Amino acid sequence: MVVEATSPEAHNSEDISRFAAKPDSYDRLSAFQISKFFKQHESTTKDECNRVAADILKSPVSPTPIQGATSYTVAADSEQVPKVIQFRSLKLNIGLVEYARQTYIDFVPDCEYEGMFGDVHMYRWDLVPGPAFCRVRHQFLTLGSQQRLRQTVQDFAKFSASAWTNKPALKQPSGLLEEYCRVLDRISHGLPAHILEKLNEIRQGLPLLFEPEYPSAVQHDDFLENNFHVNEATGHITGVVDWADAIIAPFGLSLGGLETILGVQTSSSWYFHPNHVELREYFWDTFYEHTGPISADNRRSIEVARLFGLFRTHGFEEGDARIAYLEALCML
């Protein structure tokens, strides 16, 4: 969720937690998303979905605190049934979710297709414990509570390293190199010279991502603060959810998810934790500890993939925000 900056004075403050949206903002967003979902699916109602979910789980159910833009999710009220039922507008690629489970192991909840209900698809997922990061991010970013944030960074490094060390047999979509070059071509228009220079550097490096020895991986591609859960007391990542937009692509395109942990995006700027440099170093130390030795060439390729992912994600923002985001994220 993008929030507005509060004041020019706040811009220079080290306590960036003030920019993180509070839980009540996500409560309102979830209520809006639920209402929108059932307006789009008039063949069923919220109460009917709750009833069929309760029948499947053998437990009363309640909507989860965080919802999605094209789904409605409920969890069993009984702690003895750690499951959720998700009603989705579009059918998931269960095979891709299974590849994600093979890659990231315990970070990805198990999923089973339960068929259609009206015009929506039903899925039974393992319940991921703990709150979504978005609901506690302001606490984690508060000055003086770095230990929990450090643990979250460590777990994201382990999560990311899993995609390097666990390699299920994947077929990369054809034509990706050409597609990525077209993406950068579109982004390049109107960029200031110093960012354009970085973009061109990444463009020149893109062929490295398609060398035979460089791996492909299932990647989340939407690692936002509402899509992973944490232990509120320790900072451990307990699971990553919402794999609908997962992709098979050269390793590293989703490493930009680290920025979601280390900072806050407002409507016009990106604010980083005052210790983000040290936390970045900790991320990479942990990452390479878990991947084992990686050649200098592949390390360069990983950096190209990371930066391309950031350009691809933020290079289409409107107005001055695009320049502000690319400046903050890609010119470190």
HELIX and SHEET records of a PDB file:
HELIX    1   1 PRO A    8  HIS A   11  1                                   4    
HELIX    2   2 ILE A   16  PHE A   19  5                                   4    
HELIX    3   3 PRO A   23  GLN A   40  1                                  18    
HELIX    4   4 LYS A   46  LEU A   57  1                                  12    
HELIX    5   5 ILE A   94  TYR A  104  1                                  11    
HELIX    6   6 ILE A  105  PHE A  107  5                                   3    
HELIX    7   7 PHE A  133  PHE A  140  1                                   8    
HELIX    8   8 GLN A  146  THR A  165  1                                  20    
HELIX    9   9 LEU A  176  SER A  188  1                                  13    
HELIX   10  10 ALA A  193  GLY A  205  1                                  13    
HELIX   11  11 LEU A  206  PHE A  210  5                                   5    
HELIX   12  12 GLY A  257  LEU A  262  1                                   6    
HELIX   13  13 HIS A  276  THR A  291  1                                  16    
HELIX   14  14 ALA A  296  HIS A  314  1                                  19    
HELIX   15  15 ASP A  320  CYS A  330  1                                  11    
SHEET    1   A 5 VAL A  61  PRO A  63  0                                        
SHEET    2   A 5 SER A  71  ALA A  76 -1                                        
SHEET    3   A 5 LYS A  83  ARG A  88 -1                                        
SHEET    4   A 5 VAL A 120  ASP A 126 -1                                        
SHEET    5   A 5 CYS A 111  PHE A 117 -1                                        
SHEET    1   B 2 SER A 216  GLN A 219  0                                        
SHEET    2   B 2 ILE A 247  PRO A 250 -1                                        
SHEET    1   C 2 PHE A 228  VAL A 230  0                                        
SHEET    2   C 2 ILE A 237  VAL A 240 -1                                        
SHEET    1   D 2 GLY A 263  GLN A 265  0                                        
SHEET    2   D 2 TRP A 270  PHE A 272 -1                                        
END                                                                             
